[in-house]
Amino acid sequence: MPSSGLSPQAELGRYLFNDVRLSREGNRSCALCHAPDLGWTNRFSRTPDIHGQATALNTPALLNVADYDLFMQATPGLTALATTIAVPLFSHAPEEMGMTPDLIKERLTDSQSLYAPLFAAAFPADEIAAQNETTTPDYSVDNVIAALVAYVSTSVRRTRLITGFGRAISLHYRFLSNVGWRCSSQNVLLAVSAMVVRC
């Protein structure tokens, strides 16, 4: 387990999420529009494309994204997080990240010293490839997206608590989380704000 407390896939996703190599121009990472310190969103009134031009896009927050069943109001058919992540990564109208599958493989292969061990830990079947100097790990789009999904799905304290990393979470928050789960399971509106639980 990485020292961050994340699973190996989520740890790889954390690196990818913050890496400008995932944009064609090398001028942005996923974190530009989904900044963890801003609630997984940004301060843009309109999201800029990779050329810096304002678009009609309004970036959705990724807070609690693991619980979503609809990801983009303008595209109601996007009901899977993996499919949704591919949209900004490969979109060309507007160009958000402007990537192609071949360019992703090329960039990650060029960064083998960083990414080979991370991919080997995240996808153990690729470990043999990482140990063989003539073979690279599987830098496939599917693996990249799986790692990004793993990372953004851990974006809230409640998710970390549920997945067993509650030791780093205060007793007070654990209490609120337990109250919240009881309220949620009864389909009663739950609002946790400023240490207040309303059920």
Secondary structure, DSSP 8 states (H G I E B T S, - for coil): --TTS--HHHHHHHHHHT-GGGSTTS---HHHHSBGGGTSB-S-SS-B-TTS-B-S------TTGGG-S---TT-TT--SHHHHHHHHHH--TT-SS---HHHHHHHHHHTHHHHHHHHHHHSGGGHHHHHSTTS-----HHHHHHHHHHHHTT-SHHHHHHTT-GGGS-HHHHHHHHHHHHHHHTT---EEETTEEE-
